[in-house]
Amino acid sequence: MKKLIIGGTGVLSGVILFGMTLIAAAVYSLYLTAPDIGSYDTNLGVFGTALKEIGNIPLIISLLLFIVGVFYLIKGIKE
């Protein structure tokens, strides 16, 4: 039962962190289009540049949390 709770918490945390990272990139992309504040890379686009400037660390952490959560969920269901 403990493994199911840990797994569910891991999956939920990973999904929430991923969603919050995408929301932060969406909000930041509005500032990249302002003429006075900054510009964006035309190859990546506005949203891609915002994701690049926020960084890959939150996306990697959310992926790890999700994978570990799924692992514990599967392990808890088998017991």
N, C-alpha and C positions, 0 to 999 in steps of 0.2 A: 504494500500500500504506500509506503514511503517513496518508493521509486516512481510510482505513478504521479504523486504530488510533485516530486522534483522534476519529472519529465514535463508535466503540464506547465509548471512555473517556467521552465527553460524555454519551452516553445512559445508561451505567451510573452515572455520577456524579449525573445528574439524578434517576434512579430512587431511588438510595440516599438522597439528600438529602430527597426527597419522603417516603419511608418513615420516615426518622428524625424529620421534622417531625410526621408523624401519630402516631408513637409518643410523642414528647414531649408532644403535646396530650392523648393518652390518659392518660398518667401524671399530667399536671397537672390533668386533670379530676377525678381522685380527690380532690385537695386542695380543689377548689371545692365539693365536696359535704359536706365536714366542717363541722359546726355552729360550731366555734370559730374556724376559719381564715378562711373567706370565703363569699361567695355567688356566684350566677351569674345571668345575664340570662335571664329566662323566655322571651323571644322567640327567642333563639338556641339555648337549651338548654345543657346542660353542655359538650358537646364543641365546639359553636360558640363559646361564650364562651372556652374554652381556646385555640382556634385564633385568635380575635381578640386575645387577650392575648399570645400568642406572636408574632404579627405576620404580615404578608403577605410580608415580604422573603425568607424562606427558600423560600416557595412560588414566588415570582417568579423567584428564582435557579435553582431546580430546573427550572422550565418553560423558561427560556432555555437552560440546559445541554442539556436534552432536544431542543429545537428545533435548536440549532446542531449537536448530535451527529447528528441525523437528516439534516440538510443535508449534513454531511461524509460520512456514509455513502452517501447517494445520489450525491454528486459522485464519491466514490471508486469506486463500482460502475460508473458511466458511463465511467470511464477505462480 
